[in-house]
Each structure stands twice: as structure tokens, then as C-alpha cells.
């Protein structure tokens, strides 16, 4: 078995892919059953993207902290490739529904929400650890879905639920995606404490 396959298995990528596909199917079936045909609402889109990013979070660290930092592997390239593949996987699942009557779109919102939430989660993995990295994306997204904002500041604060042409929302999502990627690629996930390893 080559190194890439060992890496994929150690990160539980096959299980995450299966869970993400199942989650997308359930969300699509619920949207079809309750919402009918056409594009789903922005809230349904971002909650589905959040769910898929949360599933991908489990793959951001391996079982051994020391092994994740050994100089024998080009960790920077592996980490950035990992994040790109995770983003690609989320987008493929969301955008596959564009071929159906009930669609998770528009495309711009799907890309913005998935990229921003994945970047925010990667930033959390690098700063507070993978186990807690989904707390801020979850809280922020639920707040944005509950209290939609207006005006420049409101659109920036509730970037996840804004229209695809919202410039403040796009800027915030891009900043989160870039910051999270840089933090995760440069340092990897935060080391677990002894209590987290139990």
C-alpha cells in the first residue's frame, strides 16, 4: 500500500465520504419533500454545507500528533491538498443536485459558503484543535440563519446566508478561507492534550 493510501485511511477519508454522501442525500430528500422544486433557500444551503464541512473536520488530523509533524513528509503540500480535496468533495456533492429538480444553489453561494466554512473550521483546527473546530462555524451559522443581517455590516456578519452578489459576504468568506488555510497548512492541527487522547 502506498503512502497516499495510508494517509487517506489514517484520516478516515472513506468513512467521511460515505457520511457526507448520506448527509447530502438526506438533506436533498428533506428539501424535495418539504420545499418542492427549484433552488433551496439560502438557509437550507448553508446548513447543508455546514453539515458537510463538519463531516470533513474529522479528517483534518491523524491518530498520532507526533507523526503529523515528522520531517519525513511534505506536510504543507499534503495539508493544502487535503483542504482543496475536502472543498472539492463538498462542492461536488452540493452541485450534483443542480442536475435535479431540487437544487442546492446558486453556484456562487455554494462555493462561498463551503470555502468560508471550511476555512473557519481549518482555523479552528489549528488554534483550538480538531475536536472543537466546528463550534464557531456552527454558532456563527445558526446565528446568521436566525438573524439575517442588512446593510454592509449586517451582510458581513451574516455572510453565510447572503445573496451570491453580496460583496461584504464574499470578502468575509474569502478572508476566512485564506486565513484558515494558511494557519492549518503552516502549523497543522493543534496538538491534543493528554485528556483528549484518552
C-alpha positions in Angstrom: 0.0 0.0 0.0 1.5 3.4 -1.0 1.9 6.4 1.2 -1.1 8.3 -0.2 -3.5 5.4 0.6 -2.1 5.1 4.1 -2.6 8.8 4.6 -6.2 8.6 3.3 -7.0 5.6 5.6 -5.4 7.1 8.6 -7.5 10.3 8.2 -10.7 8.2 7.8 -11.5 9.7 4.5 -13.6 6.8 3.1 -15.9 6.9 6.1 -16.1 10.7 5.9 -17.0 10.5 2.2 -19.7 7.9 2.9 -21.2 10.0 5.7 -21.1 13.2 3.6 -22.9 11.5 0.7 -25.5 10.1 3.1 -25.9 13.6 4.7 -26.4 15.2 1.3 -28.9 12.6 0.2 -31.0 13.1 3.4 -30.8 16.9 3.1 -31.9 16.6 -0.6 -34.7 14.3 0.2 -35.9 16.6 3.0 -35.7 19.6 0.7 -37.6 17.8 -2.0 -40.3 16.6 0.4 -40.8 19.9 2.2 -39.7 22.5 -0.3 -40.7 21.2 -3.7 -38.8 22.0 -6.9 -36.3 24.8 -7.6 -33.4 26.1 -5.6 -33.5 25.6 -1.9 -33.4 28.6 0.4 -30.1 30.1 1.4 -30.6 28.8 4.9 -31.0 25.2 3.8 -28.0 25.6 1.5 -25.7 26.9 4.2 -26.9 24.4 6.8 -26.2 21.5 4.4 -22.8 23.0 3.6 -22.1 23.3 7.4 -23.0 19.6 7.8 -20.7 18.5 5.1 -17.8 20.6 6.4 -18.4 19.2 9.9 -18.1 15.7 8.5 -14.8 16.7 6.7 -13.5 18.1 10.0 -12.8 14.6 11.3 -10.2 14.1 8.5 -8.1 17.1 9.5 -6.0 15.2 11.9 -4.5 11.8 12.1 -4.3 9.4 15.1 -0.7 10.4 16.0 0.2 14.0 16.7 4.0 13.3 16.5 3.6 11.5 13.2 1.7 14.5 11.8 4.8 16.6 12.4 7.6 14.4 11.3 10.0 15.9 8.7 9.8 12.8 6.6 6.6 14.1 4.8 5.9 17.3 2.9 3.1 18.3 5.3 2.5 21.7 3.8 1.6 20.2 0.4 -0.4 17.4 2.0 -2.4 19.8 4.1 -3.2 22.2 1.3 -4.1 19.3 -1.0 -6.3 17.9 1.8 -8.2 21.1 2.2 -8.6 21.5 -1.6 -9.9 17.9 -1.9 -12.3 18.5 1.0 -13.6 21.7 -0.6 -13.9 19.9 -3.9 -15.8 17.0 -2.3 -18.3 19.3 -0.6 -18.9 21.2 -3.8 -19.3 18.1 -5.9 -21.9 16.8 -3.5 -23.8 20.1 -3.4 -23.5 20.9 -7.1 -24.6 17.4 -8.2 -28.1 18.4 -7.1 -28.1 21.1 -9.9 -28.9 18.1 -12.2 -32.1 17.5 -10.3 -35.4 19.4 -9.8 -34.4 20.4 -6.2 -31.1 22.2 -6.3 -28.5 23.4 -3.8 -27.5 26.6 -5.5 -26.8 29.1 -6.8 -23.2 28.1 -7.6 -21.7 31.3 -6.2 -23.4 30.8 -2.8 -22.3 27.1 -2.6 -18.7 28.0 -3.3 -18.7 31.0 -0.9 -20.3 29.1 1.9 -18.3 25.9 1.6 -15.0 27.8 1.2 -15.6 30.2 4.1 -16.9 27.5 6.5 -14.0 25.1 5.6 -11.5 27.9 6.2 -13.1 28.8 9.5 -13.0 25.1 10.5 -9.4 24.8 9.5 -8.6 27.9 11.5 -10.3 26.3 14.5 -8.4 23.1 14.0 -5.1 25.0 14.0 -5.9 27.1 17.1 -8.2 25.0 19.4 -7.9 21.5 17.9 -10.0 19.5 15.6 -12.4 18.2 18.2 -13.6 21.8 18.9 -13.0 23.3 15.5 -16.6 23.1 14.4 -18.0 25.1 17.4 -17.5 28.6 15.9 -18.8 27.7 12.4 -21.9 26.1 14.0 -22.6 29.0 16.3 -22.0 31.6 13.7 -24.1 29.9 11.0 -27.0 29.3 13.3 -26.9 33.0 14.3 -26.8 34.1 10.7 -29.7 31.8 9.8 -31.7 33.1 12.7 -31.0 36.8 12.5 -30.4 37.8 8.8 -28.5 41.0 8.5 -28.9 44.0 6.3 -26.5 46.8 5.3 -22.8 46.3 4.8 -22.1 45.3 8.4 -25.1 43.0 8.6 -24.2 41.3 5.3 -20.6 40.8 6.6 -21.8 39.3 9.9 -24.3 37.0 8.2 -22.2 36.2 5.2 -23.4 32.6 5.0 -27.0 33.5 4.2 -26.5 36.4 1.9 -27.2 36.5 -1.9 -24.4 35.4 -4.3 -23.7 39.0 -5.4 -23.1 40.3 -1.8 -19.6 41.8 -1.8 -19.3 42.0 2.0 -20.3 38.4 2.3 -17.8 37.3 -0.4 -15.0 39.3 1.3 -15.6 37.8 4.7 -15.8 34.3 3.3 -12.5 34.8 1.3 -10.7 36.1 4.3 -11.8 33.2 6.4 -10.8 30.7 3.7 -7.4 32.2 3.2 -6.7 32.7 6.9 -7.8 29.2 7.8 -5.8 27.6 5.0 -2.6 29.5 6.0 -3.0 28.6 9.7 -3.7 24.9 9.0 -1.1 24.5 6.3 1.7 26.2 8.3 1.1 24.5 11.6 -1.3 21.7 11.2 -3.9 20.8 13.8 -3.2 21.8 17.4 -1.7 19.1 19.4 -4.1 17.2 21.6 -3.7 17.2 25.4 -3.4 14.0 27.3 -7.1 14.2 28.3 -8.1 14.4 24.6 -6.1 11.3 23.8 -7.9 9.2 26.3 
